[in-house]
Amino acid sequence: MKKFIKEFCIRGLMFAWGGPFITAIVWLSLSASGKIDALNVNQVVIGIFSTTFLAFIAAGVTVIHQIDTIPKPFAALIHASILYIDYLGIYLLNGWMEFSHLWIFTLFFLLGFALIWLSIYIPNRIRVEKMNKMLES
């Protein structure tokens, strides 16, 4: 277990820099849509810290797939659940989303998660099948 906690922290720290980058993209999008004109210091500080935390958790939680005792579909469910709570919490905390739009957020999150995982799963599945055929020959 210690190994997985260490790996979680390493992955999280490697990608935590993405938090401020995500914040900048969100703020630019909100500004372009006319939702915000200016930010105060508290909004900037909370935005940067919270999205750094978001990126740390999002990267670190991928370690769940290295735990062999957890079935892969259950690991994906845990991964998706933690990401959903992480993103939803940060978006609500920063006021980037109204609670009334929860269903839209959920729909886009599920579609995005499914597309990303299918784009990873299918090529890996094909590669494993090729390797198995090569081993059989």
Phi, psi and omega in degrees: 000322179301322180299318182287325177294317178298315179296321176302312181294319179297312179298316180300314181292327179295329186246003180298335178301335181293339181303305178298327177295316176300317180302315180299318179296316180297314181297319177297318179295316179295323178292316180296329180272000178080015181280332177224149176251315183216161179240146174265172184301317180299318179298319179295311182297312180297319179299313181292312180296316184291322179283335172295318176297316179303311181295322178300311180294314182300320179284317183294324185293343178296345178297341180303331182282352178266353180275107187293337183281351179261124177302144185304316179297324179290322177298319178295322178294316177298314180302310181298318181296316180294318178297317181300311180296318180300305182295313181301314180300315181292318180297319179289318179303318183275355181073024181277349181213140175273146182300332180293344179263018182303319182295324178292315178301314181299315179299310180294323178297311181297317178296315179297315180298315180297316180296316180296313182291326176293322179291340175269316186293313185298310178298323179293320179298316179297317180297318179296318179297320177298315180296321179295320177296320179296322180289329179288332184289000000 
